[in-house]
Amino acid sequence: MKCITLTVDAIIPYEGKIVLIKRRNEPFKDHYALPGGIVEYGESIESALIREVKEETGLDVEIYRLVGVYSDPNRDPRGHFVSVCFIAVPKGGTLKADSDAKEVALFELSRIPKLAFDHNKMIDDAKPYLVELLQR
């Protein structure tokens, strides 16, 4: 029996820009993506988001708002992955590529490159909420 894999992704406004990571592993190795990853069994989506962001960016974050649920069966070449995307705001930590990311970078909202998976769509969907946050 095939199963759906649940993942989380974070859009993080930081110093007027958006935090992206360069993926260390396939799929989309060496492509930029939003920080995020797989929800572990017994873990809440919210806890998974906070953990994944810390593992990939070194930042401690709190969830600001839900952006959406992305469930296109073809969004990930590994199989059917459903992602819950949040905007998360930093509340501590040090921005640095950590164990699960090859590099971390900041991009202006108007200069986001082509991202892995459907992460460009996630950012587009979040734009109405990001403008104010990026100006803080």
N, CA, C and O atoms as CSV, one atom per row, in Angstrom:
chain,resi,resn,atom,element,x,y,z
A,1,MET,N,N,0.834,-1.172,0.000
A,1,MET,CA,C,0.000,0.000,0.000
A,1,MET,C,C,0.886,1.245,0.000
A,1,MET,O,O,1.808,1.361,0.807
A,2,LYS,N,N,0.601,2.155,-0.896
A,2,LYS,CA,C,1.343,3.405,-0.948
A,2,LYS,C,C,0.705,4.401,0.011
A,2,LYS,O,O,-0.511,4.416,0.202
A,3,CYS,N,N,1.550,5.227,0.606
A,3,CYS,CA,C,1.070,6.216,1.571
A,3,CYS,C,C,1.464,7.623,1.137
A,3,CYS,O,O,2.370,7.819,0.327
A,4,ILE,N,N,0.768,8.575,1.694
A,4,ILE,CA,C,1.102,9.980,1.496
A,4,ILE,C,C,2.104,10.372,2.570
A,4,ILE,O,O,1.982,9.953,3.721
A,5,THR,N,N,3.088,11.172,2.198
A,5,THR,CA,C,4.061,11.695,3.149
A,5,THR,C,C,3.693,13.142,3.465
A,5,THR,O,O,3.446,13.940,2.561
A,6,LEU,N,N,3.659,13.472,4.746
A,6,LEU,CA,C,3.310,14.815,5.192
A,6,LEU,C,C,4.577,15.626,5.438
A,6,LEU,O,O,5.492,15.174,6.126
A,7,THR,N,N,4.618,16.826,4.869
A,7,THR,CA,C,5.774,17.700,5.032
A,7,THR,C,C,5.321,19.099,5.458
A,7,THR,O,O,4.133,19.421,5.433
A,8,VAL,N,N,6.295,19.913,5.846
A,8,VAL,CA,C,6.038,21.312,6.189
A,8,VAL,C,C,7.064,22.188,5.477
A,8,VAL,O,O,8.186,21.756,5.209
A,9,ASP,N,N,6.668,23.422,5.174
A,9,ASP,CA,C,7.572,24.404,4.580
A,9,ASP,C,C,7.341,25.741,5.259
A,9,ASP,O,O,6.220,26.069,5.648
A,10,ALA,N,N,8.428,26.520,5.401
A,10,ALA,CA,C,8.359,27.807,6.090
A,10,ALA,C,C,8.816,28.939,5.182
A,10,ALA,O,O,9.867,28.862,4.547
A,11,ILE,N,N,8.014,29.978,5.135
A,11,ILE,CA,C,8.409,31.225,4.503
A,11,ILE,C,C,8.799,32.152,5.650
A,11,ILE,O,O,7.968,32.508,6.486
A,12,ILE,N,N,10.074,32.537,5.678
A,12,ILE,CA,C,10.598,33.303,6.811
A,12,ILE,C,C,11.081,34.669,6.342
A,12,ILE,O,O,12.099,34.761,5.655
A,13,PRO,N,N,10.359,35.737,6.706
A,13,PRO,CA,C,10.870,37.084,6.439
A,13,PRO,C,C,11.996,37.395,7.432
A,13,PRO,O,O,11.845,37.187,8.636
A,14,TYR,N,N,13.120,37.893,6.917
A,14,TYR,CA,C,14.284,38.138,7.769
A,14,TYR,C,C,15.061,39.319,7.207
A,14,TYR,O,O,15.545,39.276,6.076
A,15,GLU,N,N,15.174,40.366,8.003
A,15,GLU,CA,C,15.908,41.569,7.599
A,15,GLU,C,C,15.450,42.092,6.233
A,15,GLU,O,O,16.268,42.489,5.404
A,16,GLY,N,N,14.130,42.085,6.013
A,16,GLY,CA,C,13.564,42.616,4.784
A,16,GLY,C,C,13.646,41.693,3.581
A,16,GLY,O,O,13.303,42.084,2.465
A,17,LYS,N,N,14.102,40.467,3.808
A,17,LYS,CA,C,14.242,39.495,2.716
A,17,LYS,C,C,13.620,38.166,3.130
A,17,LYS,O,O,13.106,38.029,4.241
A,18,ILE,N,N,13.671,37.182,2.219
A,18,ILE,CA,C,13.127,35.851,2.481
A,18,ILE,C,C,14.291,34.866,2.628
A,18,ILE,O,O,15.236,34.893,1.839
A,19,VAL,N,N,14.219,34.003,3.636
A,19,VAL,CA,C,15.246,32.992,3.873
A,19,VAL,C,C,15.007,31.799,2.948
A,19,VAL,O,O,13.913,31.234,2.912
A,20,LEU,N,N,16.043,31.428,2.205
A,20,LEU,CA,C,16.007,30.213,1.386
A,20,LEU,C,C,17.215,29.360,1.732
A,20,LEU,O,O,18.241,29.871,2.181
A,21,ILE,N,N,17.088,28.065,1.522
A,21,ILE,CA,C,18.209,27.153,1.718
A,21,ILE,C,C,18.574,26.529,0.375
A,21,ILE,O,O,17.729,26.395,-0.511
A,22,LYS,N,N,19.826,26.155,0.239
A,22,LYS,CA,C,20.245,25.363,-0.923
A,22,LYS,C,C,20.237,23.915,-0.475
A,22,LYS,O,O,20.878,23.558,0.513
A,23,ARG,N,N,19.511,23.081,-1.205
A,23,ARG,CA,C,19.323,21.687,-0.803
A,23,ARG,C,C,20.622,20.885,-0.899
A,23,ARG,O,O,21.357,20.959,-1.883
A,24,ARG,N,N,20.870,20.122,0.154
A,24,ARG,CA,C,22.058,19.266,0.221
A,24,ARG,C,C,21.829,17.933,-0.506
A,24,ARG,O,O,22.769,17.312,-1.003
A,25,ASN,N,N,20.556,17.507,-0.555
A,25,ASN,CA,C,20.240,16.171,-1.083
A,25,ASN,C,C,19.229,16.232,-2.223
A,25,ASN,O,O,18.549,17.237,-2.425
A,26,GLU,N,N,19.153,15.130,-2.957
A,26,GLU,CA,C,18.119,14.968,-3.980
A,26,GLU,C,C,16.775,14.763,-3.294
A,26,GLU,O,O,16.767,14.328,-2.143
A,27,PRO,N,N,15.662,15.042,-3.910
A,27,PRO,CA,C,15.586,15.659,-5.233
A,27,PRO,C,C,15.914,17.156,-5.168
A,27,PRO,O,O,15.872,17.770,-4.103
A,28,PHE,N,N,16.232,17.710,-6.306
A,28,PHE,CA,C,16.553,19.134,-6.431
A,28,PHE,C,C,17.820,19.511,-5.669
A,28,PHE,O,O,17.920,20.616,-5.136
A,29,LYS,N,N,18.785,18.599,-5.617
A,29,LYS,CA,C,20.062,18.903,-4.977
A,29,LYS,C,C,20.646,20.172,-5.598
A,29,LYS,O,O,20.617,20.341,-6.817
A,30,ASP,N,N,21.174,21.060,-4.759
A,30,ASP,CA,C,21.803,22.329,-5.171
A,30,ASP,C,C,20.817,23.375,-5.679
A,30,ASP,O,O,21.241,24.410,-6.193
A,31,HIS,N,N,19.529,23.138,-5.550
A,31,HIS,CA,C,18.517,24.149,-5.885
A,31,HIS,C,C,18.087,24.845,-4.591
A,31,HIS,O,O,18.123,24.264,-3.507
A,32,TYR,N,N,17.687,26.087,-4.739
A,32,TYR,CA,C,17.128,26.787,-3.587
A,32,TYR,C,C,15.710,26.305,-3.310
A,32,TYR,O,O,14.977,25.907,-4.216
A,33,ALA,N,N,15.349,26.353,-2.043
A,33,ALA,CA,C,14.028,25.910,-1.593
A,33,ALA,C,C,13.698,26.628,-0.292
A,33,ALA,O,O,14.561,27.246,0.331
A,34,LEU,N,N,12.451,26.535,0.100
A,34,LEU,CA,C,12.059,26.997,1.427
A,34,LEU,C,C,12.564,26.002,2.466
A,34,LEU,O,O,12.650,24.809,2.176
A,35,PRO,N,N,12.895,26.460,3.656
A,35,PRO,CA,C,13.234,25.519,4.718
A,35,PRO,C,C,12.015,24.658,5.057
A,35,PRO,O,O,10.883,25.142,5.075
A,36,GLY,N,N,12.258,23.404,5.318
A,36,GLY,CA,C,11.157,22.512,5.674
A,36,GLY,C,C,11.578,21.065,5.569
A,36,GLY,O,O,12.744,20.759,5.321
A,37,GLY,N,N,10.614,20.171,5.761
A,37,GLY,CA,C,10.924,18.755,5.670
A,37,GLY,C,C,9.760,17.890,6.122
A,37,GLY,O,O,8.623,18.346,6.242
A,38,ILE,N,N,10.077,16.655,6.364
A,38,ILE,CA,C,9.073,15.631,6.656
A,38,ILE,C,C,8.660,15.680,8.130
A,38,ILE,O,O,9.497,15.803,9.024
A,39,VAL,N,N,7.358,15.581,8.356
A,39,VAL,CA,C,6.806,15.486,9.707
A,39,VAL,C,C,7.041,14.060,10.200
A,39,VAL,O,O,6.675,13.094,9.530
A,40,GLU,N,N,7.650,13.937,11.365
A,40,GLU,CA,C,7.929,12.621,11.930
A,40,GLU,C,C,6.686,12.053,12.608
A,40,GLU,O,O,5.825,12.803,13.068
A,41,TYR,N,N,6.599,10.727,12.666
A,41,TYR,CA,C,5.481,10.063,13.312
A,41,TYR,C,C,5.386,10.531,14.762
A,41,TYR,O,O,6.388,10.531,15.478
A,42,GLY,N,N,4.199,10.926,15.201
A,42,GLY,CA,C,3.979,11.371,16.566
A,42,GLY,C,C,4.286,12.843,16.800
A,42,GLY,O,O,4.176,13.332,17.925
A,43,GLU,N,N,4.665,13.546,15.751
A,43,GLU,CA,C,5.033,14.958,15.850
A,43,GLU,C,C,3.919,15.821,15.270
A,43,GLU,O,O,3.308,15.453,14.267
A,44,SER,N,N,3.652,16.951,15.887
A,44,SER,CA,C,2.663,17.863,15.312
A,44,SER,C,C,3.283,18.599,14.128
A,44,SER,O,O,4.505,18.706,14.023
A,45,ILE,N,N,2.438,19.100,13.249
A,45,ILE,CA,C,2.912,19.876,12.104
A,45,ILE,C,C,3.675,21.107,12.596
A,45,ILE,O,O,4.725,21.452,12.055
A,46,GLU,N,N,3.149,21.753,13.606
A,46,GLU,CA,C,3.779,22.962,14.134
A,46,GLU,C,C,5.167,22.667,14.716
A,46,GLU,O,O,6.113,23.416,14.472
A,47,SER,N,N,5.285,21.604,15.466
A,47,SER,CA,C,6.581,21.214,16.030
A,47,SER,C,C,7.566,20.837,14.936
A,47,SER,O,O,8.750,21.166,15.016
A,48,ALA,N,N,7.073,20.145,13.913
A,48,ALA,CA,C,7.936,19.763,12.791
A,48,ALA,C,C,8.486,20.999,12.085
A,48,ALA,O,O,9.661,21.042,11.720
A,49,LEU,N,N,7.636,21.995,11.895
A,49,LEU,CA,C,8.086,23.219,11.232
A,49,LEU,C,C,9.195,23.892,12.036
A,49,LEU,O,O,10.229,24.266,11.484
A,50,ILE,N,N,8.981,24.040,13.312
A,50,ILE,CA,C,9.974,24.689,14.185
A,50,ILE,C,C,11.280,23.891,14.183
A,50,ILE,O,O,12.361,24.476,14.119
A,51,ARG,N,N,11.186,22.574,14.251
A,51,ARG,CA,C,12.377,21.712,14.247
A,51,ARG,C,C,13.122,21.805,12.922
A,51,ARG,O,O,14.339,21.992,12.904
A,52,GLU,N,N,12.400,21.676,11.818
A,52,GLU,CA,C,13.036,21.706,10.497
A,52,GLU,C,C,13.720,23.041,10.225
A,52,GLU,O,O,14.827,23.076,9.686
A,53,VAL,N,N,13.065,24.142,10.597
A,53,VAL,CA,C,13.679,25.460,10.393
A,53,VAL,C,C,14.976,25.555,11.194
A,53,VAL,O,O,15.982,26.043,10.678
A,54,LYS,N,N,14.968,25.100,12.437
A,54,LYS,CA,C,16.174,25.137,13.268
A,54,LYS,C,C,17.274,24.277,12.644
A,54,LYS,O,O,18.430,24.694,12.578
A,55,GLU,N,N,16.909,23.071,12.184
A,55,GLU,CA,C,17.900,22.163,11.602
A,55,GLU,C,C,18.521,22.723,10.328
A,55,GLU,O,O,19.691,22.462,10.047
A,56,GLU,N,N,17.761,23.481,9.560
A,56,GLU,CA,C,18.258,23.945,8.266
A,56,GLU,C,C,18.816,25.358,8.282
A,56,GLU,O,O,19.689,25.678,7.476
A,57,THR,N,N,18.335,26.214,9.179
A,57,THR,CA,C,18.736,27.631,9.130
A,57,THR,C,C,19.381,28.146,10.412
A,57,THR,O,O,19.957,29.233,10.414
A,58,GLY,N,N,19.295,27.386,11.502
A,58,GLY,CA,C,19.799,27.863,12.783
A,58,GLY,C,C,18.859,28.817,13.502
A,58,GLY,O,O,19.149,29.243,14.620
A,59,LEU,N,N,17.729,29.161,12.871
A,59,LEU,CA,C,16.797,30.121,13.467
A,59,LEU,C,C,15.750,29.446,14.340
A,59,LEU,O,O,15.284,28.346,14.043
A,60,ASP,N,N,15.392,30.121,15.414
A,60,ASP,CA,C,14.227,29.758,16.210
A,60,ASP,C,C,13.085,30.615,15.681
A,60,ASP,O,O,13.231,31.830,15.541
A,61,VAL,N,N,11.960,29.994,15.388
A,61,VAL,CA,C,10.836,30.735,14.817
A,61,VAL,C,C,9.556,30.453,15.566
A,61,VAL,O,O,9.434,29.466,16.292
A,62,GLU,N,N,8.592,31.362,15.367
A,62,GLU,CA,C,7.227,31.101,15.804
A,62,GLU,C,C,6.333,31.249,14.584
A,62,GLU,O,O,6.603,32.051,13.690
A,63,ILE,N,N,5.287,30.478,14.565
A,63,ILE,CA,C,4.374,30.489,13.419
A,63,ILE,C,C,3.544,31.758,13.450
A,63,ILE,O,O,2.971,32.123,14.476
A,64,TYR,N,N,3.492,32.420,12.309
A,64,TYR,CA,C,2.720,33.653,12.153
A,64,TYR,C,C,1.341,33.355,11.572
A,64,TYR,O,O,0.325,33.823,12.088
A,65,ARG,N,N,1.316,32.564,10.483
A,65,ARG,CA,C,0.030,32.203,9.878
A,65,ARG,C,C,0.211,31.075,8.875
A,65,ARG,O,O,1.299,30.856,8.341
A,66,LEU,N,N,-0.874,30.374,8.637
A,66,LEU,CA,C,-0.924,29.330,7.628
A,66,LEU,C,C,-1.015,29.979,6.250
A,66,LEU,O,O,-1.804,30.902,6.048
A,67,VAL,N,N,-0.217,29.501,5.312
A,67,VAL,CA,C,-0.313,29.961,3.919
A,67,VAL,C,C,-1.265,29.045,3.151
A,67,VAL,O,O,-2.167,29.515,2.458
A,68,GLY,N,N,-1.055,27.731,3.281
A,68,GLY,CA,C,-1.922,26.794,2.582
A,68,GLY,C,C,-1.425,25.366,2.668
A,68,GLY,O,O,-0.367,25.082,3.230
A,69,VAL,N,N,-2.219,24.476,2.095
A,69,VAL,CA,C,-1.891,23.058,2.007
A,69,VAL,C,C,-1.707,22.743,0.533
A,69,VAL,O,O,-2.561,23.073,-0.290
A,70,TYR,N,N,-0.587,22.102,0.198
A,70,TYR,CA,C,-0.208,21.842,-1.188
A,70,TYR,C,C,-0.166,20.334,-1.395
A,70,TYR,O,O,0.688,19.640,-0.844
A,71,SER,N,N,-1.110,19.837,-2.203
A,71,SER,CA,C,-1.318,18.392,-2.264
A,71,SER,C,C,-1.283,17.799,-3.669
A,71,SER,O,O,-1.702,16.658,-3.862
A,72,ASP,N,N,-0.797,18.543,-4.643
A,72,ASP,CA,C,-0.697,17.992,-6.002
A,72,ASP,C,C,0.136,16.706,-5.937
A,72,ASP,O,O,1.279,16.741,-5.481
A,73,PRO,N,N,-0.415,15.580,-6.384
A,73,PRO,CA,C,0.323,14.314,-6.295
A,73,PRO,C,C,1.658,14.332,-7.049
A,73,PRO,O,O,2.508,13.472,-6.815
A,74,ASN,N,N,1.847,15.286,-7.936
A,74,ASN,CA,C,3.080,15.349,-8.729
A,74,ASN,C,C,4.042,16.438,-8.251
A,74,ASN,O,O,4.998,16.756,-8.959
A,75,ARG,N,N,3.820,17.008,-7.091
A,75,ARG,CA,C,4.664,18.120,-6.628
A,75,ARG,C,C,6.063,17.670,-6.194
A,75,ARG,O,O,6.974,18.492,-6.091
A,76,ASP,N,N,6.232,16.384,-5.942
A,76,ASP,CA,C,7.522,15.854,-5.506
A,76,ASP,C,C,7.816,14.579,-6.290
A,76,ASP,O,O,6.974,13.682,-6.342
A,77,PRO,N,N,9.008,14.483,-6.907
A,77,PRO,CA,C,9.314,13.287,-7.706
A,77,PRO,C,C,9.456,12.000,-6.900
A,77,PRO,O,O,9.483,10.916,-7.482
A,78,ARG,N,N,9.547,12.094,-5.578
A,78,ARG,CA,C,9.685,10.893,-4.745
A,78,ARG,C,C,8.364,10.182,-4.501
A,78,ARG,O,O,8.353,9.032,-4.062
A,79,GLY,N,N,7.243,10.856,-4.784
A,79,GLY,CA,C,5.943,10.255,-4.519
A,79,GLY,C,C,4.946,11.320,-4.131
A,79,GLY,O,O,5.143,12.499,-4.424
A,80,HIS,N,N,3.869,10.913,-3.469
A,80,HIS,CA,C,2.813,11.846,-3.099
A,80,HIS,C,C,3.141,12.475,-1.745
A,80,HIS,O,O,2.940,11.873,-0.690
A,81,PHE,N,N,3.648,13.697,-1.810
A,81,PHE,CA,C,3.996,14.468,-0.616
A,81,PHE,C,C,3.020,15.623,-0.491
A,81,PHE,O,O,2.841,16.393,-1.435
A,82,VAL,N,N,2.393,15.749,0.656
A,82,VAL,CA,C,1.485,16.865,0.935
A,82,VAL,C,C,2.210,17.793,1.902
A,82,VAL,O,O,2.693,17.360,2.948
A,83,SER,N,N,2.283,19.086,1.539
A,83,SER,CA,C,2.981,20.036,2.389
A,83,SER,C,C,2.032,21.077,2.962
A,83,SER,O,O,1.137,21.575,2.279
A,84,VAL,N,N,2.250,21.390,4.227
A,84,VAL,CA,C,1.548,22.472,4.903
A,84,VAL,C,C,2.566,23.601,5.025
A,84,VAL,O,O,3.622,23.437,5.635
A,85,CYS,N,N,2.233,24.755,4.434
A,85,CYS,CA,C,3.159,25.882,4.404
A,85,CYS,C,C,2.693,26.980,5.357
A,85,CYS,O,O,1.517,27.345,5.389
A,86,PHE,N,N,3.639,27.491,6.125
A,86,PHE,CA,C,3.380,28.565,7.076
A,86,PHE,C,C,4.337,29.725,6.826
A,86,PHE,O,O,5.437,29.538,6.304
A,87,ILE,N,N,3.904,30.922,7.205
A,87,ILE,CA,C,4.840,32.022,7.395
A,87,ILE,C,C,5.282,31.918,8.845
A,87,ILE,O,O,4.456,31.770,9.746
A,88,ALA,N,N,6.592,31.995,9.064
A,88,ALA,CA,C,7.141,31.910,10.416
A,88,ALA,C,C,8.088,33.083,10.633
A,88,ALA,O,O,8.862,33.437,9.743
A,89,VAL,N,N,8.028,33.675,11.801
A,89,VAL,CA,C,8.878,34.832,12.091
A,89,VAL,C,C,9.979,34.448,13.081
A,89,VAL,O,O,9.738,33.722,14.045
A,90,PRO,N,N,11.192,34.951,12.826
A,90,PRO,CA,C,12.318,34.627,13.703
A,90,PRO,C,C,12.134,35.214,15.098
A,90,PRO,O,O,11.622,36.322,15.260
A,91,LYS,N,N,12.560,34.453,16.098
A,91,LYS,CA,C,12.526,34.954,17.473
A,91,LYS,C,C,13.841,34.675,18.191
A,91,LYS,O,O,13.941,34.865,19.403
A,92,GLY,N,N,14.849,34.225,17.447
A,92,GLY,CA,C,16.151,33.950,18.031
A,92,GLY,C,C,16.971,33.057,17.129
A,92,GLY,O,O,16.592,32.769,15.994
A,93,GLY,N,N,18.105,32.621,17.657
A,93,GLY,CA,C,19.012,31.781,16.882
A,93,GLY,C,C,19.925,32.625,16.008
A,93,GLY,O,O,19.838,33.853,15.995
A,94,THR,N,N,20.797,31.950,15.283
A,94,THR,CA,C,21.733,32.606,14.387
A,94,THR,C,C,21.558,32.030,12.999
A,94,THR,O,O,21.614,30.814,12.814
A,95,LEU,N,N,21.346,32.895,12.024
A,95,LEU,CA,C,21.141,32.441,10.648
A,95,LEU,C,C,22.427,31.835,10.108
A,95,LEU,O,O,23.429,32.529,9.934
A,96,LYS,N,N,22.388,30.521,9.842
A,96,LYS,CA,C,23.533,29.814,9.273
A,96,LYS,C,C,23.044,28.490,8.706
A,96,LYS,O,O,22.092,27.897,9.212
A,97,ALA,N,N,23.706,28.036,7.653
A,97,ALA,CA,C,23.362,26.719,7.117
A,97,ALA,C,C,23.685,25.695,8.187
A,97,ALA,O,O,24.803,25.650,8.702
A,98,ASP,N,N,22.703,24.875,8.517
A,98,ASP,CA,C,22.921,23.896,9.562
A,98,ASP,C,C,22.930,22.501,8.950
A,98,ASP,O,O,23.173,22.361,7.752
A,99,SER,N,N,22.675,21.485,9.732
A,99,SER,CA,C,22.897,20.097,9.328
A,99,SER,C,C,22.189,19.679,8.044
A,99,SER,O,O,22.734,18.877,7.286
A,100,ASP,N,N,21.006,20.193,7.781
A,100,ASP,CA,C,20.236,19.697,6.643
A,100,ASP,C,C,20.280,20.593,5.410
A,100,ASP,O,O,19.556,20.342,4.447
A,101,ALA,N,N,21.108,21.626,5.420
A,101,ALA,CA,C,21.158,22.545,4.283
A,101,ALA,C,C,22.607,22.780,3.875
A,101,ALA,O,O,23.499,22.863,4.718
A,102,LYS,N,N,22.824,22.886,2.572
A,102,LYS,CA,C,24.156,23.139,2.044
A,102,LYS,C,C,24.551,24.598,2.253
A,102,LYS,O,O,25.714,24.916,2.501
A,103,GLU,N,N,23.554,25.477,2.145
A,103,GLU,CA,C,23.802,26.913,2.317
A,103,GLU,C,C,22.481,27.582,2.624
A,103,GLU,O,O,21.416,27.047,2.316
A,104,VAL,N,N,22.551,28.750,3.232
A,104,VAL,CA,C,21.362,29.555,3.506
A,104,VAL,C,C,21.607,30.927,2.891
A,104,VAL,O,O,22.719,31.452,2.942
A,105,ALA,N,N,20.562,31.499,2.313
A,105,ALA,CA,C,20.710,32.792,1.644
A,105,ALA,C,C,19.447,33.615,1.830
A,105,ALA,O,O,18.371,33.078,2.093
A,106,LEU,N,N,19.594,34.930,1.690
A,106,LEU,CA,C,18.478,35.858,1.777
A,106,LEU,C,C,18.212,36.448,0.401
A,106,LEU,O,O,19.139,36.856,-0.301
A,107,PHE,N,N,16.936,36.491,0.019
A,107,PHE,CA,C,16.544,37.025,-1.275
A,107,PHE,C,C,15.432,38.041,-1.104
A,107,PHE,O,O,14.514,37.845,-0.307
A,108,GLU,N,N,15.519,39.125,-1.856
A,108,GLU,CA,C,14.414,40.079,-1.893
A,108,GLU,C,C,13.218,39.382,-2.518
A,108,GLU,O,O,13.367,38.524,-3.389
A,109,LEU,N,N,12.036,39.759,-2.065
A,109,LEU,CA,C,10.810,39.136,-2.566
A,109,LEU,C,C,10.700,39.259,-4.086
A,109,LEU,O,O,10.182,38.358,-4.745
A,110,SER,N,N,11.178,40.355,-4.636
A,110,SER,CA,C,11.095,40.576,-6.087
A,110,SER,C,C,12.183,39.830,-6.863
A,110,SER,O,O,12.190,39.856,-8.094
A,111,ARG,N,N,13.096,39.169,-6.159
A,111,ARG,CA,C,14.216,38.497,-6.829
A,111,ARG,C,C,14.345,37.015,-6.445
A,111,ARG,O,O,15.441,36.456,-6.460
A,112,ILE,N,N,13.242,36.405,-6.111
A,112,ILE,CA,C,13.258,34.983,-5.741
A,112,ILE,C,C,13.583,34.169,-7.000
A,112,ILE,O,O,12.924,34.342,-8.025
A,113,PRO,N,N,14.589,33.280,-6.941
A,113,PRO,CA,C,14.912,32.452,-8.106
A,113,PRO,C,C,13.871,31.341,-8.302
A,113,PRO,O,O,12.936,31.210,-7.513
A,114,LYS,N,N,14.044,30.555,-9.349
A,114,LYS,CA,C,13.196,29.374,-9.551
A,114,LYS,C,C,13.571,28.382,-8.449
A,114,LYS,O,O,14.731,27.996,-8.305
A,115,LEU,N,N,12.567,27.984,-7.684
A,115,LEU,CA,C,12.789,27.133,-6.523
A,115,LEU,C,C,12.414,25.687,-6.777
A,115,LEU,O,O,11.729,25.369,-7.749
A,116,ALA,N,N,12.874,24.812,-5.886
A,116,ALA,CA,C,12.506,23.393,-5.916
A,116,ALA,C,C,11.005,23.243,-5.630
A,116,ALA,O,O,10.363,24.127,-5.064
A,117,PHE,N,N,10.489,22.108,-6.040
A,117,PHE,CA,C,9.097,21.734,-5.780
A,117,PHE,C,C,8.156,22.842,-6.268
A,117,PHE,O,O,8.368,23.404,-7.343
A,118,ASP,N,N,7.131,23.154,-5.494
A,118,ASP,CA,C,6.184,24.216,-5.844
A,118,ASP,C,C,6.359,25.413,-4.911
A,118,ASP,O,O,5.399,26.121,-4.604
A,119,HIS,N,N,7.585,25.626,-4.470
A,119,HIS,CA,C,7.841,26.665,-3.477
A,119,HIS,C,C,7.625,28.081,-4.012
A,119,HIS,O,O,7.305,28.981,-3.235
A,120,ASN,N,N,7.791,28.301,-5.323
A,120,ASN,CA,C,7.475,29.625,-5.866
A,120,ASN,C,C,5.988,29.928,-5.711
A,120,ASN,O,O,5.612,31.063,-5.419
A,121,LYS,N,N,5.142,28.918,-5.906
A,121,LYS,CA,C,3.696,29.105,-5.742
A,121,LYS,C,C,3.374,29.438,-4.291
A,121,LYS,O,O,2.527,30.291,-4.025
A,122,MET,N,N,4.035,28.779,-3.361
A,122,MET,CA,C,3.806,29.060,-1.940
A,122,MET,C,C,4.124,30.522,-1.626
A,122,MET,O,O,3.357,31.196,-0.937
A,123,ILE,N,N,5.255,31.005,-2.134
A,123,ILE,CA,C,5.636,32.400,-1.894
A,123,ILE,C,C,4.636,33.340,-2.551
A,123,ILE,O,O,4.248,34.346,-1.957
A,124,ASP,N,N,4.215,33.022,-3.770
A,124,ASP,CA,C,3.201,33.857,-4.441
A,124,ASP,C,C,1.923,33.922,-3.614
A,124,ASP,O,O,1.325,34.988,-3.469
A,125,ASP,N,N,1.510,32.785,-3.076
A,125,ASP,CA,C,0.291,32.742,-2.266
A,125,ASP,C,C,0.439,33.540,-0.968
A,125,ASP,O,O,-0.548,34.045,-0.433
A,126,ALA,N,N,1.660,33.651,-0.467
A,126,ALA,CA,C,1.909,34.350,0.803
A,126,ALA,C,C,2.139,35.847,0.630
A,126,ALA,O,O,2.127,36.580,1.618
A,127,LYS,N,N,2.348,36.318,-0.589
A,127,LYS,CA,C,2.713,37.729,-0.812
A,127,LYS,C,C,1.795,38.732,-0.132
A,127,LYS,O,O,2.299,39.710,0.420
A,128,PRO,N,N,0.470,38.549,-0.137
A,128,PRO,CA,C,-0.379,39.542,0.538
A,128,PRO,C,C,-0.042,39.728,2.018
A,128,PRO,O,O,-0.288,40.798,2.576
A,129,TYR,N,N,0.513,38.707,2.653
A,129,TYR,CA,C,0.832,38.769,4.080
A,129,TYR,C,C,2.287,39.167,4.333
A,129,TYR,O,O,2.637,39.577,5.440
A,130,LEU,N,N,3.131,39.048,3.313
A,130,LEU,CA,C,4.565,39.276,3.493
A,130,LEU,C,C,4.965,40.738,3.418
A,130,LEU,O,O,5.935,41.143,4.059
A,131,VAL,N,N,4.247,41.531,2.658
A,131,VAL,CA,C,4.656,42.920,2.440
A,131,VAL,C,C,4.852,43.655,3.765
A,131,VAL,O,O,5.880,44.299,3.977
A,132,GLU,N,N,3.872,43.558,4.647
A,132,GLU,CA,C,3.973,44.234,5.952
A,132,GLU,C,C,5.112,43.642,6.793
A,132,GLU,O,O,5.866,44.386,7.421
A,133,LEU,N,N,5.238,42.335,6.810
A,133,LEU,CA,C,6.276,41.685,7.620
A,133,LEU,C,C,7.678,42.066,7.153
A,133,LEU,O,O,8.584,42.229,7.970
A,134,LEU,N,N,7.857,42.207,5.852
A,134,LEU,CA,C,9.182,42.524,5.320
A,134,LEU,C,C,9.590,43.954,5.619
A,134,LEU,O,O,10.772,44.286,5.538
A,135,GLN,N,N,8.643,44.797,5.961
A,135,GLN,CA,C,8.945,46.192,6.245
A,135,GLN,C,C,9.229,46.443,7.727
A,135,GLN,O,O,9.571,47.560,8.114
A,136,ARG,N,N,9.091,45.427,8.538
A,136,ARG,CA,C,9.317,45.581,10.001
A,136,ARG,C,C,10.784,45.792,10.297
A,136,ARG,O,O,11.165,45.940,11.458
